[in-house]
Amino acid sequence: MKYLVSLLIGMLFGVALFAAGMYYNPFTGHVLVSPLAVLKDKHLDVTYTLVPGETILYTDNGESIVSTHPDRVAELWEPAIVDTRIAVVLLKGSRGSVVGLGIKFSTDSEQTALINSQALVNSAWHVYLPGQGTLLVDQIENYWPYLREIVVPARWSSGNNWKGSFFWIMTQGPGALGTARVTGGTGTFAGMTSEAVESLTARAYSAINGPVSMHGSLTIILPKATIETE
């Protein structure tokens, strides 16, 4: 019996040690500078809210802590799209004025490897800018730092919340430099190919309701197009 108890204790200790090693992985660092920062090409910078209740529309399979918005929106429970999340947001320029509309589709990636500090999400943006045209942004995002530094601490907190200052470059590919792939759709952008990065800034998060004070930023390089963002 004592050998069985020792075995169980050893297994539990091993699991705890493995989990701690993943969580405190010393090789996981913050990417604070966009890989596009060194480029001199003209670029488009837009921001949008990540608080579901402040979006035009947000929906998923209905099993997450985040409530769909508006209330009447259908949940994505069909097998083909059960792991998909859809957000429709207003895109704002540097002065806070609305410059366009963004529709984002996100799905958990099969390439996720938590042991490598990778909680990957495949996402695609459809960006519509009135009077300019449309853009498609295809990317791979890594949510591990977001989970590690915001979601987990919020759940461990006695108040079920997190408050602080967090910034992260979410985009991890599919570009060789860790950038997203941009394809021009219509209008000024027709035929254009370029790169983009998406970042996240957070101030508050609830383990019960999700994002409380949080916004995203999308930076798109426009090598052959001119756009007025204000």
DOMI-79503 format. One record per residue: x, y, z of N, C-alpha, C in turn; residue number from 1. Coordinates in Angstrom, 1 decimal. Layout:
BEGIN
ATOM     n_X     n_Y     n_Z    ca_X    ca_Y    ca_Z     c_X     c_Y     c_Z    n
ATOM       X       Y       Z       X       Y       Z       X       Y       Z  NUM
...
//
This chain:
BEGIN
ATOM     n_X     n_Y     n_Z    ca_X    ca_Y    ca_Z     c_X     c_Y     c_Z    n
ATOM     0.8    -1.2     0.0     0.0     0.0     0.0     0.9     1.3     0.0    1
ATOM     2.0     1.2     0.8     2.8     2.4     0.9     3.5     2.7    -0.4    2
ATOM     3.7     1.6    -1.2     4.3     1.9    -2.5     3.4     2.5    -3.5    3
ATOM     2.1     2.1    -3.4     1.0     2.8    -4.2     0.9     4.2    -3.9    4
ATOM     0.9     4.5    -2.6     0.7     5.9    -2.1     1.9     6.7    -2.6    5
ATOM     3.1     6.1    -2.5     4.3     6.8    -3.0     4.3     7.1    -4.5    6
ATOM     3.7     6.1    -5.2     3.6     6.2    -6.7     2.6     7.4    -7.0    7
ATOM     1.5     7.4    -6.3     0.5     8.4    -6.6     1.1     9.8    -6.3    8
ATOM     1.8     9.9    -5.1     2.4    11.2    -4.8     3.4    11.6    -5.8    9
ATOM     4.2    10.7    -6.3     5.2    11.0    -7.3     4.6    11.4    -8.6   10
ATOM     3.5    10.8    -9.0     2.8    11.2   -10.2     2.2    12.6   -10.1   11
ATOM     1.5    12.8    -8.9     1.0    14.2    -8.7     2.0    15.2    -8.7   12
ATOM     3.2    14.9    -8.1     4.3    15.9    -8.1     4.8    16.1    -9.5   13
ATOM     4.9    15.1   -10.2     5.4    15.2   -11.6     4.4    16.0   -12.5   14
ATOM     3.1    15.8   -12.3     2.2    16.6   -13.1     2.2    18.1   -12.7   15
ATOM     2.3    18.3   -11.3     2.4    19.7   -10.9     3.7    20.4   -11.4   16
ATOM     4.8    19.6   -11.4     6.1    20.2   -11.9     6.0    20.5   -13.3   17
ATOM     5.4    19.6   -14.1     5.2    19.8   -15.5     4.4    21.0   -15.8   18
ATOM     3.2    21.1   -15.1     2.3    22.3   -15.3     3.1    23.6   -14.9   19
ATOM     3.8    23.6   -13.8     4.6    24.8   -13.4     5.6    25.1   -14.5   20
ATOM     6.3    24.1   -15.0     7.3    24.3   -16.1     6.7    25.0   -17.3   21
ATOM     5.5    24.5   -17.7     4.8    25.1   -18.8     4.4    26.6   -18.5   22
ATOM     3.8    26.8   -17.4     3.3    28.1   -17.0     4.4    29.1   -16.9   23
ATOM     5.5    28.7   -16.2     6.7    29.6   -16.0     7.8    29.4   -17.0   24
ATOM     7.5    29.0   -18.2     8.5    28.7   -19.2     9.4    30.0   -19.4   25
ATOM    10.7    29.8   -19.1    11.6    31.0   -19.2    11.9    31.4   -20.6   26
ATOM    11.5    30.6   -21.6    11.8    31.0   -22.9    10.6    31.7   -23.6   27
ATOM     9.5    32.0   -22.8     8.4    32.7   -23.3     8.6    34.2   -23.0   28
ATOM     8.7    35.0   -24.0     9.0    36.4   -23.8     8.0    37.3   -24.5   29
ATOM     7.9    38.5   -24.1     7.0    39.5   -24.7     7.5    40.0   -26.0   30
ATOM     6.7    40.0   -27.1     7.0    40.7   -28.3     6.4    42.1   -28.2   31
ATOM     7.3    43.1   -28.0     6.8    44.4   -27.7     6.9    45.3   -28.9   32
ATOM     7.7    44.9   -29.9     7.9    45.7   -31.1     7.4    45.0   -32.3   33
ATOM     6.6    45.7   -33.1     6.0    45.1   -34.3     7.1    44.8   -35.3   34
ATOM     7.0    43.6   -36.0     8.0    43.4   -37.1     7.8    44.3   -38.3   35
ATOM     6.8    45.1   -38.3     6.6    46.1   -39.4     7.1    47.5   -39.0   36
ATOM     7.6    47.6   -37.8     8.1    48.9   -37.3     9.2    49.5   -38.1   37
ATOM    10.0    48.6   -38.7    11.2    49.0   -39.4    10.9    49.4   -40.8   38
ATOM     9.7    49.1   -41.3     9.4    49.4   -42.7     8.9    50.9   -42.8   39
ATOM     9.2    51.5   -43.9     8.9    52.9   -44.2     7.7    53.1   -45.1   40
ATOM     7.1    52.0   -45.5     5.9    52.0   -46.3     4.7    52.7   -45.6   41
ATOM     3.8    53.3   -46.4     2.6    53.8   -45.8     1.8    52.7   -45.1   42
ATOM     1.2    53.0   -44.0     0.4    52.0   -43.3    -0.9    52.5   -42.8   43
ATOM    -1.8    51.6   -42.6    -3.1    51.9   -42.0    -3.2    51.3   -40.6   44
ATOM    -3.5    52.2   -39.6    -3.6    51.8   -38.2    -5.1    52.0   -37.8   45
ATOM    -5.7    50.9   -37.3    -7.1    51.0   -36.8    -7.2    50.3   -35.5   46
ATOM    -8.1    50.7   -34.7    -8.3    50.1   -33.4    -9.8    49.7   -33.3   47
ATOM   -10.1    48.7   -32.4   -11.4    48.2   -32.2   -11.6    47.7   -30.8   48
ATOM   -12.8    47.6   -30.3   -13.0    47.1   -29.0   -13.0    45.6   -29.0   49
ATOM   -12.5    45.0   -27.9   -12.5    43.6   -27.7   -13.5    43.2   -26.6   50
ATOM   -14.3    44.1   -26.1   -15.4    43.9   -25.2   -16.6    43.5   -26.0   51
ATOM   -17.1    42.2   -25.9   -18.2    41.7   -26.7   -19.4    42.6   -26.7   52
ATOM   -19.8    43.1   -25.5   -21.0    43.9   -25.4   -20.9    45.3   -26.1   53
ATOM   -19.7    45.7   -26.5   -19.5    47.0   -27.2   -19.3    46.8   -28.7   54
ATOM   -19.4    45.6   -29.1   -19.3    45.3   -30.6   -20.6    45.4   -31.2   55
ATOM   -20.6    45.4   -32.6   -21.9    45.3   -33.3   -22.5    43.9   -33.2   56
ATOM   -21.6    42.9   -33.2   -22.0    41.5   -33.1   -20.9    40.7   -32.6   57
ATOM   -21.2    39.7   -31.7   -20.3    38.7   -31.3   -21.0    37.4   -31.0   58
ATOM   -20.5    36.3   -31.6   -21.2    35.0   -31.3   -20.1    33.9   -31.3   59
ATOM   -20.4    32.8   -30.6   -19.6    31.6   -30.6   -20.6    30.5   -30.4   60
ATOM   -20.1    29.3   -29.9   -20.9    28.2   -29.7   -21.8    28.2   -28.5   61
ATOM   -21.7    29.3   -27.7   -22.5    29.5   -26.5   -22.0    28.8   -25.3   62
ATOM   -20.9    28.2   -25.3   -20.3    27.5   -24.2   -19.2    28.3   -23.4   63
ATOM   -18.8    29.4   -24.0   -17.8    30.2   -23.3   -18.4    31.1   -22.3   64
ATOM   -17.6    31.8   -21.5   -18.1    32.7   -20.4   -18.6    34.0   -21.1   65
ATOM   -18.2    34.2   -22.3   -18.6    35.5   -23.0   -20.0    35.4   -23.5   66
ATOM   -20.8    36.3   -23.3   -22.2    36.3   -23.8   -22.2    36.8   -25.2   67
ATOM   -23.0    36.1   -26.0   -23.2    36.6   -27.4   -23.9    37.9   -27.4   68
ATOM   -23.7    38.7   -28.5   -24.2    40.0   -28.6   -24.6    40.4   -30.0   69
ATOM   -25.8    40.9   -30.3   -26.9    41.1   -29.3   -27.6    39.8   -28.9   70
ATOM   -28.5    39.9   -28.0   -29.1    38.7   -27.4   -29.7    37.8   -28.5   71
ATOM   -30.3    38.3   -29.6   -31.0    37.5   -30.6   -30.1    36.8   -31.6   72
ATOM   -28.8    37.1   -31.5   -27.9    36.5   -32.5   -27.8    35.0   -32.3   73
ATOM   -27.7    34.3   -33.4   -27.7    32.8   -33.4   -26.3    32.3   -32.9   74
ATOM   -26.3    31.2   -32.1   -25.0    30.6   -31.7   -24.5    29.7   -32.7   75
ATOM   -23.2    29.5   -32.8   -22.5    28.7   -33.8   -22.3    27.3   -33.2   76
ATOM   -23.4    26.5   -33.1   -23.3    25.2   -32.6   -23.3    24.1   -33.6   77
ATOM   -23.4    24.4   -34.9   -23.3    23.4   -35.9   -21.9    22.8   -35.9   78
ATOM   -21.7    21.4   -36.2   -20.4    20.8   -36.1   -19.3    21.4   -36.9   79
ATOM   -19.7    21.9   -38.1   -18.6    22.5   -39.0   -18.1    23.8   -38.4   80
ATOM   -18.8    24.5   -37.6   -18.4    25.8   -37.1   -18.4    25.9   -35.6   81
ATOM   -18.5    24.8   -34.9   -18.7    24.9   -33.5   -17.5    25.5   -32.7   82
ATOM   -16.3    25.5   -33.3   -15.1    26.1   -32.6   -14.8    27.5   -33.2   83
ATOM   -15.8    28.1   -33.9   -15.5    29.4   -34.5   -16.1    30.5   -33.7   84
ATOM   -15.5    31.6   -33.7   -16.0    32.8   -33.1   -16.1    33.9   -34.1   85
ATOM   -17.1    34.7   -34.1   -17.3    35.8   -35.1   -17.5    37.1   -34.4   86
ATOM   -16.8    38.1   -34.7   -17.0    39.5   -34.2   -17.1    40.5   -35.3   87
ATOM   -18.1    41.4   -35.2   -18.2    42.5   -36.1   -18.0    43.8   -35.4   88
ATOM   -17.0    44.5   -35.8   -16.6    45.7   -35.0   -16.5    47.0   -35.9   89
ATOM   -16.6    48.1   -35.2   -16.3    49.4   -35.9   -14.8    49.6   -35.8   90
ATOM   -14.2    50.0   -36.9   -12.7    50.3   -36.9   -12.5    51.8   -36.7   91
ATOM   -11.7    52.2   -35.8   -11.4    53.6   -35.6   -10.0    54.0   -35.9   92
ATOM    -9.9    55.3   -36.4    -8.6    55.8   -36.7    -7.9    56.4   -35.5   93
ATOM    -6.7    57.0   -35.7    -5.9    57.5   -34.6    -6.6    58.6   -33.7   94
ATOM    -7.6    59.3   -34.3    -8.3    60.3   -33.6    -9.6    59.8   -33.0   95
ATOM    -9.9    58.6   -33.1   -11.1    58.0   -32.5   -12.3    58.0   -33.4   96
ATOM   -12.2    58.5   -34.6   -13.4    58.5   -35.5   -13.5    57.2   -36.3   97
ATOM   -14.7    56.8   -36.6   -14.9    55.5   -37.3   -14.5    55.7   -38.7   98
ATOM   -13.7    54.7   -39.2   -13.2    54.7   -40.6   -13.6    53.5   -41.4   99
ATOM   -14.2    52.5   -40.7   -14.5    51.3   -41.4   -15.2    50.3   -40.6  100
ATOM   -15.4    49.1   -41.2   -16.0    48.0   -40.5   -15.2    46.8   -40.6  101
ATOM   -15.1    46.0   -39.6   -14.2    44.8   -39.6   -15.1    43.6   -39.2  102
ATOM   -14.9    42.5   -39.9   -15.5    41.2   -39.5   -14.4    40.2   -39.3  103
ATOM   -14.3    39.6   -38.1   -13.3    38.7   -37.8   -13.8    37.3   -37.5  104
ATOM   -13.2    36.3   -38.2   -13.6    34.9   -37.9   -12.3    34.3   -37.2  105
ATOM   -12.5    33.6   -36.1   -11.4    33.0   -35.4   -11.8    31.5   -35.1  106
ATOM   -10.8    30.6   -35.2   -11.0    29.2   -34.9    -9.7    28.7   -34.3  107
ATOM    -9.9    27.9   -33.2    -8.7    27.3   -32.5    -7.9    26.4   -33.5  108
ATOM    -6.6    26.6   -33.5    -5.7    25.8   -34.4    -5.4    24.4   -33.9  109
ATOM    -5.3    23.5   -34.8    -4.9    22.1   -34.5    -3.4    22.1   -34.2  110
ATOM    -2.7    23.1   -34.5    -1.3    23.2   -34.3    -0.9    23.7   -32.9  111
ATOM    -1.9    23.9   -32.1    -1.6    24.4   -30.7    -0.7    23.4   -30.0  112
ATOM     0.3    23.9   -29.3     1.2    23.1   -28.5     1.6    23.9   -27.3  113
ATOM     0.8    23.6   -26.2     1.0    24.4   -25.0     2.4    24.1   -24.4  114
ATOM     2.9    22.9   -24.6     4.2    22.6   -24.1     5.3    23.6   -24.7  115
ATOM     5.0    24.1   -25.9     5.9    25.1   -26.5     5.4    26.5   -26.3  116
ATOM     4.5    26.7   -25.4     3.9    28.0   -25.1     3.2    28.6   -26.3  117
ATOM     2.4    27.7   -27.0     1.7    28.2   -28.2     0.2    27.8   -28.0  118
ATOM    -0.7    28.7   -27.9    -2.1    28.5   -27.9    -2.6    29.2   -29.2  119
ATOM    -2.5    28.5   -30.3    -2.7    29.1   -31.6    -4.2    29.2   -32.0  120
ATOM    -4.4    30.3   -32.7    -5.8    30.6   -33.3    -5.6    31.0   -34.8  121
ATOM    -6.3    30.4   -35.6    -6.4    30.8   -37.0    -7.5    31.8   -37.2  122
ATOM    -7.2    33.0   -37.7    -8.2    34.0   -37.8    -8.1    34.7   -39.2  123
ATOM    -9.2    35.3   -39.6    -9.3    36.0   -40.9   -10.2    37.2   -40.7  124
ATOM    -9.7    38.4   -41.2   -10.4    39.6   -41.1   -10.9    40.0   -42.5  125
ATOM   -12.1    40.5   -42.6   -12.7    41.1   -43.8   -12.8    42.6   -43.4  126
ATOM   -12.0    43.5   -44.0   -12.0    44.9   -43.6   -12.7    45.7   -44.7  127
ATOM   -13.7    46.5   -44.4   -14.3    47.3   -45.3   -14.1    48.8   -45.0  128
ATOM   -13.6    49.6   -45.9   -13.3    51.0   -45.7   -14.1    51.8   -46.7  129
ATOM   -15.2    52.4   -46.3   -16.0    53.2   -47.2   -15.2    54.1   -48.1  130
ATOM   -15.5    54.1   -49.4   -14.9    54.9   -50.4   -13.5    54.4   -50.8  131
ATOM   -13.0    53.4   -50.2   -11.7    52.9   -50.5   -11.7    51.4   -51.0  132
ATOM   -12.4    50.5   -50.3   -12.5    49.2   -50.8   -12.4    48.2   -49.7  133
ATOM   -12.0    47.0   -50.0   -12.0    45.9   -49.0   -10.6    45.2   -48.9  134
ATOM   -10.3    44.6   -47.8    -9.0    43.9   -47.6    -9.3    42.6   -46.8  135
ATOM    -8.6    41.6   -47.1    -8.7    40.3   -46.4    -7.3    40.1   -45.7  136
ATOM    -7.4    39.8   -44.4    -6.2    39.6   -43.6    -6.3    38.2   -43.0  137
ATOM    -5.3    37.4   -43.4    -5.2    36.0   -42.9    -4.0    35.8   -41.9  138
ATOM    -4.3    35.3   -40.8    -3.2    35.2   -39.8    -3.3    34.1   -38.8  139
ATOM    -2.2    33.8   -38.2    -2.1    32.9   -37.0    -1.8    33.7   -35.8  140
ATOM    -2.5    33.5   -34.7    -2.3    34.3   -33.5    -1.9    33.3   -32.4  141
ATOM    -1.1    33.9   -31.4    -0.7    33.1   -30.3    -1.3    33.7   -29.0  142
ATOM    -2.2    33.0   -28.4    -2.9    33.5   -27.2    -2.3    33.1   -25.9  143
ATOM    -1.2    32.3   -26.0    -0.6    31.8   -24.7    -0.3    32.9   -23.7  144
ATOM     0.4    34.0   -24.1     0.7    35.1   -23.1    -0.6    35.7   -22.5  145
ATOM    -1.7    35.8   -23.3    -3.0    36.3   -22.9    -3.5    35.4   -21.8  146
ATOM    -3.5    34.1   -22.1    -4.0    33.1   -21.1    -3.2    33.1   -19.8  147
ATOM    -1.9    33.1   -20.0    -1.0    33.1   -18.9    -1.0    34.3   -18.0  148
ATOM    -1.1    35.5   -18.6    -0.9    36.7   -17.8    -2.2    37.4   -17.4  149
ATOM    -3.3    36.9   -18.1    -4.6    37.6   -17.8    -5.7    36.6   -17.3  150
ATOM    -5.9    35.6   -18.2    -7.0    34.6   -17.9    -6.8    33.8   -16.6  151
ATOM    -5.6    33.2   -16.5    -5.3    32.3   -15.3    -5.2    33.2   -14.1  152
ATOM    -4.5    34.3   -14.0    -4.5    35.1   -12.8    -5.9    35.6   -12.4  153
ATOM    -6.8    35.8   -13.4    -8.2    36.3   -13.1    -8.9    35.1   -12.4  154
ATOM    -8.7    33.9   -12.8    -9.4    32.8   -12.2    -8.8    32.4   -10.8  155
ATOM    -7.5    32.7   -10.6    -6.9    32.5    -9.3    -7.3    33.6    -8.3  156
ATOM    -7.7    34.7    -8.8    -8.0    35.9    -8.0    -9.2    35.6    -7.1  157
ATOM    -9.2    36.1    -5.9   -10.4    35.9    -5.0   -11.6    36.7    -5.6  158
ATOM   -11.3    37.7    -6.3   -12.4    38.5    -6.9   -12.7    38.1    -8.3  159
ATOM   -12.1    37.1    -8.8   -12.4    36.6   -10.2   -12.2    37.6   -11.2  160
ATOM   -11.1    38.4   -11.1   -10.9    39.4   -12.1    -9.4    39.7   -12.1  161
ATOM    -9.0    40.4   -13.2    -7.6    40.8   -13.4    -7.6    42.3   -13.8  162
ATOM    -6.7    43.1   -13.2    -6.5    44.5   -13.6    -5.0    44.7   -13.7  163
ATOM    -4.6    45.4   -14.7    -3.2    45.7   -14.9    -3.0    46.4   -16.2  164
ATOM    -1.8    46.2   -16.8    -1.4    46.7   -18.1    -0.7    45.6   -18.9  165
ATOM    -1.3    45.3   -20.0    -0.9    44.2   -20.8    -0.9    44.6   -22.3  166
ATOM     0.2    44.3   -23.0     0.3    44.5   -24.4     1.0    43.4   -25.1  167
ATOM     0.5    42.9   -26.2     1.1    41.8   -26.9     0.8    41.8   -28.4  168
ATOM     1.9    41.5   -29.1     1.7    41.4   -30.6     1.1    40.0   -30.8  169
ATOM    -0.1    39.9   -31.2    -0.8    38.6   -31.3    -0.4    37.8   -32.5  170
ATOM    -0.1    38.4   -33.6     0.2    37.8   -34.9     1.5    37.0   -34.8  171
ATOM     1.5    35.8   -35.3     2.7    34.9   -35.3     2.9    34.4   -36.7  172
ATOM     2.1    34.6   -37.7     2.3    34.1   -39.0     1.0    34.3   -39.9  173
ATOM     1.0    33.8   -41.1     1.9    32.8   -41.6     3.1    33.4   -42.3  174
ATOM     3.3    34.7   -42.3     4.5    35.3   -42.9     5.8    34.9   -42.2  175
ATOM     6.9    34.8   -43.0     8.2    34.4   -42.4     8.6    35.2   -41.3  176
ATOM     8.3    36.5   -41.2     8.7    37.4   -40.1     7.6    37.5   -39.0  177
ATOM     6.7    36.6   -39.1     5.6    36.6   -38.0     4.6    37.6   -38.3  178
ATOM     4.3    37.8   -39.6     3.3    38.8   -40.0     2.1    38.1   -40.6  179
ATOM     1.0    38.8   -40.7    -0.2    38.2   -41.4    -0.1    38.5   -42.9  180
ATOM    -0.9    37.7   -43.6    -1.0    37.9   -45.1    -2.2    38.7   -45.4  181
ATOM    -1.9    39.8   -46.2    -3.0    40.7   -46.6    -3.2    40.6   -48.1  182
ATOM    -4.5    40.5   -48.5    -4.9    40.4   -49.9    -5.9    41.5   -50.2  183
ATOM    -5.7    42.3   -51.2    -6.6    43.4   -51.5    -7.9    42.7   -52.2  184
ATOM    -9.0    43.3   -51.8   -10.3    42.7   -52.4   -10.8    43.6   -53.5  185
ATOM   -11.4    44.7   -53.1   -12.0    45.6   -54.1   -11.5    47.0   -54.0  186
ATOM   -11.9    47.9   -54.9   -11.6    49.3   -54.9   -10.1    49.6   -55.0  187
ATOM    -9.6    50.5   -54.2    -8.2    50.9   -54.2    -7.3    49.8   -54.0  188
ATOM    -7.7    48.8   -53.3    -6.8    47.7   -52.8    -6.9    46.5   -53.8  189
ATOM    -7.6    46.5   -54.8    -7.8    45.4   -55.7    -6.4    44.9   -56.2  190
ATOM    -6.1    43.6   -56.1    -4.8    43.1   -56.6    -3.6    43.3   -55.7  191
ATOM    -3.8    44.0   -54.5    -2.7    44.3   -53.6    -2.4    43.1   -52.7  192
ATOM    -1.1    42.9   -52.5    -0.7    41.9   -51.5     0.3    42.6   -50.5  193
ATOM     0.1    42.3   -49.3     0.9    43.0   -48.3     1.0    42.2   -47.0  194
ATOM     1.4    42.9   -45.9     1.5    42.3   -44.6     0.8    43.1   -43.5  195
ATOM     0.5    42.5   -42.4    -0.1    43.1   -41.3     0.2    42.5   -40.0  196
ATOM     0.0    43.2   -38.9     0.1    42.6   -37.5    -1.0    43.1   -36.7  197
ATOM    -1.4    42.3   -35.8    -2.5    42.6   -34.8    -2.0    42.6   -33.4  198
ATOM    -2.3    43.6   -32.6    -1.9    43.6   -31.2    -3.1    43.7   -30.3  199
ATOM    -2.8    43.4   -29.0    -3.9    43.5   -28.0    -3.4    44.3   -26.8  200
ATOM    -4.2    45.2   -26.3    -3.9    46.0   -25.1    -5.1    45.7   -24.1  201
ATOM    -4.7    45.4   -22.9    -5.8    45.0   -21.9    -5.5    45.8   -20.6  202
ATOM    -6.6    46.2   -20.0    -6.6    46.8   -18.6    -7.3    46.1   -17.6  203
ATOM    -8.4    45.4   -18.0    -9.2    44.7   -17.0    -9.9    43.5   -17.7  204
ATOM   -10.1    42.4   -16.9   -10.7    41.2   -17.4   -11.4    40.5   -16.3  205
ATOM   -12.6    39.9   -16.6   -13.4    39.2   -15.6   -13.4    37.7   -15.9  206
ATOM   -13.1    36.9   -14.9   -13.2    35.5   -15.1   -14.6    35.0   -15.3  207
ATOM   -15.6    35.9   -15.0   -17.0    35.5   -15.1   -17.6    36.0   -16.4  208
ATOM   -17.2    37.2   -16.9   -17.8    37.7   -18.1   -16.9    38.0   -19.2  209
ATOM   -15.6    37.8   -19.0   -14.6    38.0   -20.1   -14.0    39.4   -20.1  210
ATOM   -13.6    39.9   -21.3   -12.9    41.2   -21.4   -13.8    42.4   -20.8  211
ATOM   -13.2    43.2   -20.0   -13.9    44.4   -19.4   -13.3    45.7   -20.0  212
ATOM   -12.0    45.8   -20.1   -11.4    47.0   -20.7   -10.2    46.4   -21.6  213
ATOM   -10.5    46.4   -22.9    -9.6    45.7   -23.8    -9.8    46.2   -25.2  214
ATOM    -8.8    46.4   -25.9    -8.9    46.7   -27.3    -7.8    46.2   -28.2  215
ATOM    -8.1    46.0   -29.5    -7.1    45.5   -30.4    -6.7    46.5   -31.4  216
ATOM    -5.6    46.3   -32.0    -5.1    47.2   -33.0    -4.6    46.4   -34.2  217
ATOM    -4.9    46.9   -35.4    -4.5    46.2   -36.7    -3.7    47.2   -37.5  218
ATOM    -2.5    46.8   -37.8    -1.6    47.7   -38.7    -1.4    46.9   -40.0  219
ATOM    -1.8    47.6   -41.1    -1.7    47.0   -42.4    -0.8    47.9   -43.3  220
ATOM     0.3    47.3   -43.9     1.2    48.0   -44.8     0.4    48.2   -46.1  221
ATOM     0.5    49.4   -46.6    -0.1    49.8   -47.9     0.9    50.3   -48.9  222
ATOM     1.7    49.3   -49.5     2.8    49.7   -50.4     2.4    50.4   -51.6  223
ATOM     1.1    50.2   -52.1     0.8    50.8   -53.4    -0.6    51.5   -53.3  224
ATOM    -1.1    51.7   -52.1    -2.4    52.4   -52.0    -2.3    53.6   -51.1  225
ATOM    -3.2    54.5   -51.3    -3.3    55.7   -50.4    -4.6    55.7   -49.8  226
ATOM    -4.6    55.9   -48.4    -5.9    55.9   -47.7    -6.0    57.0   -46.7  227
ATOM    -7.1    57.6   -46.6    -7.3    58.7   -45.6    -8.1    58.0   -44.4  228
ATOM    -7.4    58.0   -43.2    -8.0    57.2   -42.1    -8.8    58.1   -41.2  229
ATOM    -8.9    59.4   -41.4    -9.7    60.2   -40.5   -10.8    61.0   -41.3  230
//
